[in-house]
């Protein structure tokens, strides 16, 4: 109601003269039916007659207008309903015209010279009104709604009021005294005008009428309105520079996975696609890929390719699967990929991955999809950068830049030089000491890839430094120090779609940051029941989800299990690996029934339940390039107990009992006694100061361990390599 009163309180004033001039123009537009609704046209005719009849009265009232205008600025109130035919209608007509006339002052100057002369007096007479420009603009919408009470020349003005509000309001905001107002104000004005009003059809008609009424103005209106539309993009990510990336690797969840590489090949391309990258993932089409995915693959083509010095041409089929914005292309060859597991032994794996590396690049040429970046992973795809700079140098894909990521330096693809020469067909010069040659007689596929790649990355900053030392360099420390200028460390993340306690279907009860303290105990009880442990929430449950190998520090764990199980502690182990560890953990399960559980298997759903039901998770690795289990545990509110190495050091800050800082428990030297000390510190906090324990649980769940930050770092690296 306040807006109606503000608009209707203006009596006839100095603005009457422009109304006389503009009324015929408005009636002319109505007569031409330039996108004006039928209901408005019917009202226009009587308004035209009444306007002609009141012209004399309006002219006679000009002298009174100046005085009335001053009274209007002083705040004299009248209502639109009191407006009737005859002389009394003039104030209503003038007050509704006031806002549009003032807003349209500059457009009118450009459109009609006669009217332009009358604009100056209007501005002088309406000086007080200019101070109330914003209230008048706000009242423009009620003017349209109250069109019916205004029976004299209001219908034509109403038609122009809406376009004037929407198209001219933005320029009025931008053309203030300083001339520097941001388009945000104009955007609010325009969006408010679009949402207000009761008749969507009338609004559309009014918008269409504007270009026909002002044929000189569209350029001005468009120039002011366009920035308003561009100032609020739907998603800022879409404005990022676009790059195309081909991921080439030996495994990818959910098709085939044996370790962390499968998770990275799955999650990183999806996040990069969200960051406006065009991504393809190229994989071998193993026979072990589940049938549900095999059946959905689409045939893309086939060709034959020579391989090394075999003197044969090998079949290369391309099968495609598209999922969540990422294209997965599978290289098909029954001769190389029919085994049940991705990795068997080097005698079979060397020919398999020589074929795969060359076929992946040939497939990109065949599909005519030339990426900006070829991103390779581990030794199985390490020959790709070598092929790219030698045999494929003069082909379309040869212009791509290459990145090689080290997920685990221990595995390098080392075999004698004649065998790798025979299967790869690479020129003799690449088998020098600066590239593939190692120990004078062997060829190292990973070493060659590191030499020829444009950039080298590994999965944490600490690990990038460690692998340049003799302790962690696995014989390549000198080579890596030589190429340290192109080495980067980018820590991995986890996929929140796959690892999310709020939506995880494997859990007994879902929970989030806000209710973890209420529901985590229910998952502990469910885990204890599932594994045959004593069902008691007061027990401290330690989980271990890992490959059972020396690298994971299981010799340390094996040495202290009896000391860990002190009567208040339970332990759960999940994984497969070396037989000696599998047998040792089975022994502990028999010796400590109800307290120790050994699940010698790989069970993804059970791993989720261990992350949710355990209180702490052990990751005592001898070395760990990044590690994903500690990230999963933190996101599920389970505190990690880790050794300070590689990505474990980068992601877990030791708890400080004096300041309360930290998000886990750590030890530095590779020693069983130090591991036991870290476990005991965790127990002490859990049993003696549960309040602070719960604080750390919530701090871990609140920590961002997703792929978003890591993917942005990779995107920056791609842009660094392709600066055009």
C-alpha positions in Angstrom: 0.0 0.0 0.0 2.9 2.3 0.7 4.0 2.2 -2.9 0.5 3.0 -4.2 0.3 6.1 -2.1 3.7 7.2 -3.1 2.9 7.1 -6.7 -0.6 8.5 -6.6 0.2 11.6 -4.5 1.6 13.6 -7.4 -0.9 16.2 -8.8 -0.8 17.5 -12.3 2.4 19.5 -12.8 5.0 20.6 -15.2 5.0 17.1 -16.7 1.6 17.6 -18.2 3.1 19.1 -21.4 5.1 16.1 -22.2 2.0 14.0 -21.7 0.1 15.9 -24.3 3.0 15.3 -26.8 3.4 11.7 -25.9 -0.2 10.6 -25.8 -0.7 10.6 -29.6 2.5 8.6 -30.0 1.3 6.1 -27.5 -2.2 5.9 -29.2 -0.5 5.5 -32.5 1.4 2.5 -31.2 -1.9 1.0 -29.9 -3.6 1.6 -33.2 -0.8 -0.3 -35.0 -1.3 -3.2 -32.4 2.4 -3.5 -31.9 2.4 -6.4 -29.5 -0.2 -4.8 -27.1 -2.8 -7.1 -25.5 -6.4 -6.9 -26.7 -7.6 -5.8 -23.2 -5.2 -2.8 -23.4 -6.3 -1.9 -26.9 -10.0 -1.7 -25.8 -9.1 0.7 -23.0 -6.9 2.8 -25.3 -9.8 4.1 -27.5 -11.8 5.7 -24.7 -8.6 7.0 -23.3 -7.8 8.7 -26.6 -11.2 10.4 -26.7 -10.9 11.6 -23.2 -7.5 12.9 -23.8 -8.6 15.0 -26.7 -11.5 16.3 -24.6 -9.3 17.3 -21.8 -6.6 19.0 -23.7 -8.0 22.4 -23.2 -8.5 21.8 -19.5 -5.0 20.5 -19.3 -3.6 23.5 -21.0 -5.5 25.8 -18.7 -4.1 24.0 -15.7 -0.4 24.5 -16.6 0.0 27.5 -14.3 -1.4 25.6 -11.4 0.9 22.7 -12.1 4.1 24.4 -10.8 2.5 25.2 -7.5 1.0 21.7 -7.3 4.3 20.2 -8.1 5.9 21.9 -5.1 3.1 20.6 -2.9 3.8 17.2 -4.2 7.5 17.4 -3.1 6.2 18.5 0.3 4.4 15.2 0.7 0.7 15.9 -0.1 -1.2 12.6 -0.4 -4.0 11.7 -2.7 -5.4 8.3 -3.8 -5.7 6.9 -7.2 -9.3 5.8 -6.6 -10.3 9.5 -6.3 -9.4 10.0 -10.0 -12.5 10.4 -12.1 -13.3 11.8 -15.6 -12.8 15.5 -16.3 -10.4 17.9 -14.8 -9.8 15.8 -11.6 -8.4 13.0 -13.6 -5.4 15.1 -14.7 -3.5 14.6 -11.4 -3.9 10.8 -11.7 -2.7 10.9 -15.3 0.2 13.0 -14.5 1.4 11.2 -11.5 1.5 7.9 -13.3 3.3 9.4 -16.2 5.8 11.0 -14.0 8.1 8.0 -13.3 8.2 6.8 -17.0 8.7 10.3 -18.4 11.6 11.0 -16.1 13.2 7.6 -16.6 12.8 7.9 -20.4 14.2 11.4 -20.5 17.4 10.5 -22.3 15.8 8.1 -24.8 13.2 10.7 -25.7 15.9 13.2 -26.5 17.3 10.8 -29.1 14.0 9.8 -30.5 12.0 13.0 -31.1 13.4 16.5 -31.4 10.2 18.3 -30.4 9.9 16.3 -27.3 13.5 16.8 -26.5 12.8 20.6 -26.1 10.2 19.8 -23.5 12.4 17.5 -21.6 14.5 20.3 -20.1 11.6 22.0 -18.4 10.4 18.7 -17.1 13.8 18.1 -15.4 13.8 21.6 -13.9 10.3 21.3 -12.6 10.8 17.8 -11.4 14.0 18.4 -9.6 12.6 17.5 -6.2 11.1 14.4 -7.7 14.6 13.2 -9.0 15.6 12.8 -5.4 12.8 10.2 -5.1 13.9 8.4 -8.2 14.3 5.0 -6.6 10.9 5.1 -4.7 9.3 6.1 -8.0 11.0 3.2 -9.8 9.8 0.8 -7.1 6.3 2.1 -7.6 6.4 1.5 -11.3 5.1 -2.0 -10.9 2.0 -1.0 -8.8 1.3 1.6 -11.5 0.8 -1.2 -13.9 -1.4 -3.2 -11.5 -3.6 -0.1 -10.8 -4.0 0.7 -14.5 -7.8 0.5 -14.4 -8.5 3.3 -12.0 -6.4 5.6 -14.2 -8.9 6.2 -16.9 -7.3 9.1 -18.7 -4.4 8.3 -21.0 -3.0 5.9 -18.5 -3.5 2.8 -20.7 -1.1 4.0 -23.3 1.4 5.1 -20.7 1.1 1.8 -18.9 2.2 0.0 -22.0 5.3 2.1 -22.1 5.8 2.0 -18.4 6.8 -1.7 -18.3 9.5 -1.4 -21.0 10.7 1.8 -19.6 11.1 0.1 -16.2 12.9 -2.9 -17.6 14.9 -1.5 -20.5 15.6 2.0 -19.3 16.0 1.4 -15.6 19.3 -0.3 -16.1 20.8 2.7 -18.0 19.4 5.1 -15.4 21.3 3.1 -12.7 24.5 3.1 -14.7 24.3 6.7 -15.8 24.4 8.3 -12.3 26.5 11.2 -11.2 29.7 9.2 -10.8 29.0 7.0 -13.8 30.6 4.1 -12.0 27.8 2.1 -10.5 28.2 -1.6 -11.0 25.8 -3.6 -13.1 24.7 -5.4 -9.9 22.2 -2.7 -9.2 20.8 -2.8 -12.7 20.6 -6.6 -12.5 18.5 -6.3 -9.3 16.2 -3.8 -11.0 15.8 -5.8 -14.1 15.2 -9.1 -12.3 12.7 -7.4 -9.9 10.7 -6.0 -12.8 10.5 -9.4 -14.4 9.2 -11.1 -11.3 6.6 -8.4 -10.3 3.1 -8.0 -11.7 0.1 -10.2 -12.1 -0.1 -10.6 -15.8 2.7 -12.4 -17.5 1.1 -12.0 -20.9 0.8 -8.2 -20.6 4.5 -8.2 -19.5 5.5 -10.0 -22.7 3.5 -7.7 -24.9 4.9 -4.7 -23.3 8.5 -5.9 -23.9 7.7 -6.5 -27.6 6.2 -3.0 -27.9 9.5 -1.3 -27.0 11.5 -1.9 -30.1 8.6 -0.7 -32.3 8.1 2.5 -30.3 11.8 3.4 -30.2 13.5 2.2 -33.3 16.5 4.4 -32.7 17.0 3.1 -29.2 17.5 -0.7 -29.4 21.3 -0.2 -29.5 21.3 1.8 -26.3 19.1 -0.6 -24.5 21.0 -3.7 -25.6 24.4 -2.2 -24.6 23.1 -1.6 -21.1 21.2 -4.8 -20.6 23.8 -7.3 -22.0 26.2 -6.9 -19.1 23.4 -7.6 -16.7 22.8 -11.0 -18.3 26.5 -11.9 -18.3 27.2 -10.7 -14.8 25.6 -13.8 -13.3 26.8 -16.9 -15.1 25.1 -20.2 -14.2 28.4 -21.8 -13.1 31.8 -20.1 -12.8 33.4 -23.4 -13.7 32.1 -23.1 -17.3 34.2 -20.0 -17.7 37.5 -21.8 -17.0 39.8 -22.4 -20.0 39.0 -25.7 -21.7 41.5 -28.4 -22.3 41.3 -31.9 -23.7 43.0 -34.7 -21.7 43.5 -38.3 -22.6 44.1 -40.4 -19.4 46.0 -43.6 -20.2 46.4 -46.3 -17.5 46.0 -49.9 -16.7 43.0 -49.9 -14.3 40.0 -47.8 -13.3 37.2 -48.3 -10.9 34.6 -49.7 -11.4 35.8 -51.7 -14.4 39.0 -53.1 -12.9 40.8 -52.1 -9.7 43.6 -53.5 -7.7 44.7 -50.4 -5.7 44.8 -46.7 -5.5 45.5 -46.2 -9.2 42.0 -47.4 -10.0 40.5 -44.8 -7.6 42.5 -42.0 -9.1 41.7 -43.0 -12.7 38.0 -42.9 -11.8 37.7 -39.8 -9.6 40.2 -37.4 -11.1 38.7 -37.4 -14.7 35.2 -36.9 -13.3 36.3 -33.8 -11.3 38.3 -32.5 -14.3 35.2 -32.8 -16.4 33.4 -30.6 -13.9 36.2 -28.1 -14.3 35.4 -27.7 -18.0 37.9 -30.3 -19.3 37.2 -32.7 -22.2 38.4 -36.0 -20.8 38.8 -39.5 -22.3 40.1 -42.5 -20.3 41.8 -45.2 -22.3 42.0 -48.7 -20.8 42.7 -52.3 -21.8 39.6 -54.3 -22.3 40.4 -57.0 -19.9 38.2 -60.2 -19.9 37.7 -59.7 -16.1 35.7 -56.5 -16.6 32.2 -57.2 -15.3 29.6 -58.2 -17.9 27.3 -55.4 -16.9 29.9 -52.9 -18.3 30.9 -55.1 -21.2 27.3 -55.3 -22.5 27.0 -51.5 -22.5 30.1 -50.8 -24.5 29.6 -49.5 -28.0 31.8 -50.5 -31.0 33.7 -47.5 -32.3 36.0 -49.1 -34.9 39.0 -51.3 -35.5 42.3 -51.2 -37.3 45.5 -53.2 -37.5 48.8 -52.1 -36.1 52.4 -53.4 -36.4 54.2 -54.0 -33.1 57.9 -54.0 -32.6 60.0 -56.5 -34.5 57.3 -59.2 -34.5 56.7 -58.8 -38.2 52.9 -59.0 -37.5 50.0 -56.7 -37.6 47.8 -56.9 -34.5 44.1 -56.2 -34.3 43.1 -53.1 -32.3 39.4 -52.7 -31.5 37.9 -49.7 -29.8 34.9 -50.1 -27.5 33.4 -47.1 -25.9 31.4 -46.4 -22.7 30.2 -43.0 -21.6 29.5 -42.3 -18.0 29.1 -39.0 -16.0 30.6 -36.8 -18.7 33.7 -39.0 -19.2 34.3 -41.1 -22.2 36.0 -44.5 -21.6 37.6 -46.1 -24.6 38.7 -49.7 -24.2 41.5 -51.2 -26.4 40.4 -54.6 -27.4 42.7 -57.5 -28.3 41.9 -61.0 -27.1 45.5 -62.1 -27.5 46.8 -59.7 -24.8 43.9 -59.1 -22.5 42.2 -62.5 -22.0 43.8 -63.3 -18.6 41.8 -63.1 -15.5 43.9 -60.4 -13.8 45.4 -57.2 -15.1 48.9 -58.1 -13.9 50.4 -61.6 -14.1 54.2 -61.6 -14.5 56.7 -59.5 -16.3 57.2 -62.0 -19.1 53.6 -61.6 -20.1 53.1 -58.0 -18.9 56.0 -56.5 -21.0 54.4 -57.4 -24.4 50.9 -56.5 -23.1 51.8 -53.0 -22.1 54.1 -52.3 -25.0 51.1 -53.1 -27.2 48.7 -51.1 -25.1 50.9 -47.9 -25.0 51.3 -47.9 -28.8 47.6 -48.8 -29.5 46.3 -46.0 -27.2 48.1 -43.4 -29.3 47.1 -45.0 -32.6 43.5 -45.1 -31.4 43.5 -41.4 -30.8 44.7 -40.8 -34.3 42.1 -43.2 -35.6 39.3 -41.5 -33.8 40.7 -38.1 -34.8 40.4 -37.0 -31.2 43.7 -35.2 -30.6 44.1 -34.1 -26.9 46.1 -31.2 -25.6 47.5 -33.4 -22.8 48.3 -37.1 -22.7 48.3 -38.0 -19.0 49.9 -41.4 -18.3 50.0 -43.4 -15.1 52.7 -45.7 -13.7 55.0 -48.0 -15.6 52.3 -49.7 -17.6 51.7 -46.5 -19.6 55.2 -45.1 -19.3 56.2 -45.8 -22.9 53.5 -43.5 -24.1 55.7 -40.3 -23.8 58.5 -42.2 -25.5 56.3 -43.2 -28.4 54.9 -39.7 -28.6 58.3 -38.1 -29.2 59.6 -40.8 -31.5 57.3 -43.0 -33.7 54.3 -40.7 -33.3 56.2 -37.4 -33.6 54.9 -36.6 -37.1 51.3 -37.7 -36.6 48.5 -35.5 -35.3 48.7 -36.8 -31.7 52.4 -36.0 -31.7 51.6 -32.3 -30.9 50.2 -33.2 -27.5 52.1 -32.6 -24.3 52.7 -35.5 -21.9 52.5 -35.9 -18.1 53.6 -39.1 -16.3 52.2 -39.7 -12.8 54.1 -42.0 -10.3 51.7 -43.8 -8.0 54.2 -46.2 -6.7 57.9 -46.0 -7.6 58.6 -49.6 -6.5 57.1 -51.0 -9.7 59.0 -49.9 -12.8 58.7 -52.4 -15.6 62.4 -53.5 -15.8 63.5 -56.2 -18.3 66.4 -56.9 -20.5 67.0 -54.5 -23.4 66.6 -57.0 -26.3 63.1 -58.1 -25.1 61.8 -54.5 -24.8 63.4 -53.5 -28.1 61.7 -56.5 -29.7 58.2 -55.7 -28.4 58.3 -51.9 -28.5 60.0 -51.3 -31.8 61.5 -48.1 -30.4 64.6 -46.6 -32.0 68.0 -47.5 -30.6 68.7 -44.0 -29.3 66.1 -44.2 -26.6 67.9 -47.1 -24.9 70.8 -44.9 -23.7 71.6 -44.3 -20.0 69.7 -41.0 -20.0 66.5 -42.8 -21.0 65.5 -46.5 -20.8 68.9 -48.1 -20.1 69.6 -49.2 -16.6 72.5 -51.2 -15.2 73.9 -51.4 -18.7 72.0 -54.5 -19.6 68.4 -53.7 -18.6 65.7 -51.4 -19.9 63.5 -49.6 -17.5 60.1 -48.5 -19.0 59.3 -46.1 -16.2 62.7 -44.5 -16.4 62.3 -43.9 -20.1 58.9 -42.3 -19.5 60.3 -40.0 -16.9 63.0 -38.8 -19.3 60.6 -38.1 -22.2 57.6 -36.7 -20.3 57.0 -32.9 -20.3 56.0 -33.1 -16.6 56.3 -35.6 -13.9 53.9 -35.7 -11.0 53.5 -37.9 -7.9 50.7 -38.2 -5.4 52.0 -36.0 -2.6 54.5 -33.3 -2.0 56.5 -35.2 0.7 56.8 -38.2 -1.6 58.1 -36.0 -4.4 61.0 -35.1 -2.1 61.5 -38.6 -0.7 61.9 -40.3 -4.0 64.9 -38.2 -4.7 66.7 -39.8 -1.8 68.5 -43.2 -1.7 66.1 -44.5 0.9 62.9 -44.1 -1.2 64.3 -43.6 -4.7 64.2 -47.3 -5.7 67.4 -46.8 -7.8 66.0 -43.9 -9.7 66.9 -41.1 -7.2 69.7 -39.7 -9.4 67.5 -39.8 -12.5 64.7 -38.0 -10.6 67.0 -35.4 -9.1 68.2 -34.7 -12.7 64.6 -34.2 -13.8 63.5 -32.5 -10.5 62.7 -29.2 -12.4 59.6 -30.9 -14.0 58.6 -32.9 -10.9 55.4 -31.9 -9.0 53.7 -33.4 -5.9 49.9 -33.2 -5.9 48.1 -35.0 -3.1 45.2 -37.3 -4.0 41.6 -36.9 -2.8 38.6 -39.2 -2.4 35.4 -39.2 -4.3 32.6 -38.0 -2.0 30.0 -39.7 -4.2 31.6 -43.1 -3.4 32.8 -42.3 0.2 30.0 -40.5 2.1 28.7 -41.7 5.5 25.5 -39.7 5.0 24.5 -41.7 1.9 26.6 -44.9 2.1 24.2 -47.8 1.6 26.7 -50.2 3.2 26.3 -48.7 6.7 24.0 -49.8 9.5 23.1 -46.2 10.1 24.0 -43.1 8.0 25.4 -40.1 9.7 27.1 -36.8 9.0 29.1 -34.1 10.8 26.1 -32.9 12.8 25.1 -36.3 14.3 28.2 -38.5 14.1 28.4 -38.8 17.9 24.9 -40.2 18.0 25.1 -42.7 15.2 28.7 -43.9 15.0 28.2 -46.2 17.9 25.4 -48.0 16.1 27.8 -48.8 13.3 30.4 -50.1 15.8 27.8 -52.5 17.3 26.8 -53.6 13.9 30.4 -54.3 12.9 31.1 -56.2 16.1 28.1 -58.4 15.5 29.0 -59.0 11.8 32.5 -60.1 12.6 31.7 -62.1 15.8 33.4 -59.7 18.2 32.1 -58.9 21.6 29.3 -56.3 21.2 30.4 -53.5 23.5 30.6 -49.8 22.7 33.2 -49.3 25.4 35.8 -51.3 23.5 38.3 -49.4 21.5 38.1 -50.8 17.9 41.2 -50.5 15.6 40.7 -51.2 11.9 43.3 -52.1 9.3 42.3 -52.1 5.6 45.3 -52.8 3.4 47.2 -55.0 1.1 49.1 -57.4 3.3 52.7 -56.6 2.3 55.9 -55.3 3.9 55.4 -51.9 2.3 52.3 -51.4 4.4 54.2 -51.9 7.7 52.5 -55.1 8.6 55.7 -56.6 10.1 55.4 -53.9 12.7 51.8 -54.7 13.4 52.5 -58.5 13.5 55.1 -57.9 16.2 52.8 -56.0 18.6 49.4 -57.6 18.2 49.4 -59.3 21.7 50.4 -55.9 23.3 47.6 -54.1 21.4 44.9 -56.5 22.7 44.9 -55.5 26.3 41.3 -56.4 27.2 39.9 -53.1 26.3 40.8 -53.2 22.6 39.5 -55.0 19.5 41.2 -55.3 16.1 39.8 -55.9 12.6 42.0 -56.7 9.6 40.7 -56.7 6.0 42.9 -57.5 2.9 44.9 -60.1 1.0 48.6 -60.3 0.2 51.7 -62.2 1.4 50.9 -65.7 2.7 52.9 -65.2 5.9 50.7 -62.2 6.9 47.5 -63.9 6.0 48.5 -66.9 8.1 49.6 -64.8 11.0 46.4 -62.9 11.2 44.3 -66.1 11.0 46.3 -67.3 13.9 45.5 -64.2 16.0 41.8 -64.6 15.1 41.9 -68.2 16.6 44.0 -67.1 19.6 41.8 -64.1 20.5 38.3 -65.0 19.6 35.8 -62.2 20.1 38.7 -59.7 20.1 40.5 -60.1 16.8 38.9 -60.6 13.4 40.9 -61.5 10.2 39.0 -61.0 6.9 41.4 -62.4 4.4 39.6 -61.1 1.3 38.8 -57.9 -0.6 35.3 -56.7 0.3 34.5 -53.1 -0.7 31.2 -53.0 1.3 32.9 -54.4 4.4 35.7 -51.8 4.1 33.1 -49.1 4.2 31.6 -50.6 7.4 35.1 -50.8 9.0 35.7 -47.2 8.3 32.3 -46.3 9.9 32.5 -48.8 12.9 36.1 -48.5 14.0 37.4 -45.8 16.3 40.9 -45.7 14.8 42.6 -46.9 11.6 46.2 -48.2 11.3 48.4 -47.1 8.4 51.9 -47.8 9.6 53.5 -47.9 6.1 57.2 -48.2 5.4 56.6 -45.8 2.6 53.3 -44.4 1.2 53.2 -42.2 -1.9 49.8 -40.8 -0.8 47.4 -43.3 0.8 43.7 -43.2 0.5 42.6 -45.2 3.5 43.5 -42.5 6.0 41.4 -40.0 4.0 38.5 -42.4 3.9 38.8 -43.0 7.7 38.9 -39.2 8.5 35.8 -38.6 6.3 34.0 -41.3 8.3 35.0 -39.9 11.7 37.7 -42.6 12.4 41.0 -41.2 13.6 44.1 -42.3 11.7 47.3 -43.7 13.3 50.0 -43.4 10.7 53.7 -43.2 10.1 55.1 -39.8 9.0 55.9 -40.7 5.4 54.7 -39.5 2.0 51.1 -38.5 1.7 50.4 -39.7 5.3 52.6 -36.9 6.6 50.9 -34.4 4.3 47.4 -35.3 5.4 47.6 -36.3 9.1 48.7 -33.7 11.7 49.7 -35.3 15.0 47.4 -34.6 18.0 48.9 -32.1 20.5 47.6 -32.8 24.0 48.5 -29.3 25.2 46.9 -27.3 22.4 44.3 -29.8 21.2 45.4 -29.3 17.6 45.8 -32.1 15.1 43.7 -34.7 13.4 45.4 -38.1 14.2 48.3 -39.9 15.8 51.7 -40.3 14.2 55.2 -41.8 14.7 58.3 -41.1 12.7 60.9 -43.8 12.6 60.0 -47.2 11.3 59.9 -49.0 14.6 57.3 -51.3 16.3 57.8 -49.7 19.7 57.0 -46.2 18.2 53.9 -47.6 16.5 52.7 -49.1 19.9 53.4 -45.7 21.5 51.1 -43.9 19.0 48.4 -46.5 19.5 48.6 -46.0 23.3 48.4 -42.2 23.0 45.2 -42.7 21.0 43.8 -45.1 23.6 44.6 -42.6 26.4 42.7 -39.8 24.7 39.8 -42.1 23.9 39.3 -43.5 27.5 40.5 -40.5 29.6 39.3 -37.5 27.6 36.4 -38.4 25.4 35.3 -34.8 24.9 38.6 -33.9 23.1 38.4 -37.2 21.2 35.0 -36.3 19.9 36.3 -32.8 18.9 39.0 -34.4 16.8 36.4 -36.8 15.2 34.3 -33.8 14.2 37.4 -31.9 13.0 38.3 -34.8 10.7 34.8 -35.0 9.2 34.9 -31.3 8.5 38.2 -31.5 6.7 37.9 -31.2 2.9 39.7 -34.3 1.5 37.7 -34.3 -1.8 39.3 -34.2 -5.3 38.3 -30.6 -5.9 41.5 -28.9 -4.8 43.7 -31.6 -6.3 41.9 -31.4 -9.6 42.3 -27.6 -9.8 46.1 -28.1 -9.2 46.2 -30.6 -12.1 44.2 -28.1 -14.3 46.7 -25.4 -13.5 49.5 -27.8 -14.5 47.7 -28.5 -17.8 47.4 -24.8 -18.5 51.0 -24.3 -17.7 52.0 -26.8 -20.3 49.6 -25.4 -23.0 49.9 -21.6 -22.8 48.0 -20.4 -25.9 
